[in-house]
Amino acid sequence: MVASHWAAASAQTPPSRRRGAVLERAILDAALEQLGTVGWNGLTMEGVAAGAQTGKAAVYRRWPSKEDLVADALRSGLPRFDDVPDLGSVRDDLLALCRRARDAMFSRPGFALRSVIHECDSVQAERFHAVIFKGVIEPTLAMLREVITRGIERGEVRRDAANAYVFDAIPAMMMYRSKICGSEWTDQEIEEMIDRMMVPLLRPEGA
C-alpha cells in the first residue's frame, strides 16, 4: 500500500529542472540541431528553446541574440583536430586528413557550419569569421603544413611546396565541390583528388 502510494506520487512529480552547464549544453545542442535541419534562416530562439525543452527567457538570458547563440554553438560543437596522422607517407597522411575533414563536414556541427556559411549575408558572416577561422581553417592548415613539411624531410615532397597556395588547395577543392557540385566526397573521390592533384603537385622533380 505504502509502496504503491509512493510510486503514484513519484509519477506525478515533475522532473527536476536543469540548471547551469547542463541546461546550457542542451540549448547549444538544440541550436546545432536547428541549424542542421532548418538552417540559419529557419532557426529561431523560440525553436531552440522548444528543442532544449526550456523557456525562451532561459535562452535570451544567456544569449541576447541569435548571432551570439550560434557563435557559441559552433564553438562548442566543432570537432577538435589535435593529432596529425603519421602513417608513413604523405599520400596516406593526406587521405586520412581528408577523410577526417569529410566526416566533420557531414556531422551535425558540420551541417550547422555549412548552413551559416551558405545562408548568411556578408554582414552576418563577418560575425562568425573568427569562429570559423580559429575552429576550422587554422587547425586544418596547421595539420596540412605539418604533413607536407614531414614529407619534405622524408624526400617525398619538393622543397618549395610548403606555401600558402599548396596548403589552400585541399580545403578549397573540398569546399568548392561540396558547395557548387554537391559532392559528398566518397572515399573514392578523396583518393582521386589526392592521386590526381596533390601527389603530382607535391612530387619532387624527376621522382
Secondary structure, DSSP 8 states (H G I E B T S, - for coil): -HHHHHHHHHHHS------HHHHHHHHHHHHHHHHHHTHHHH--HHHHHHHTTS-HHHHHHH-SSHHHHHHHHHHHHS--------SSSHHHHHHHHHHHHHHHHTSHHHHHHHHHHHH--HHHHHHHHHHHIIIIIHHHHHHHHHHHHHHHHHTSS-GGG-SHHHHHHHHHHHHHHHHTS-----HHHHHHHIIIIIHHHHS-TT-
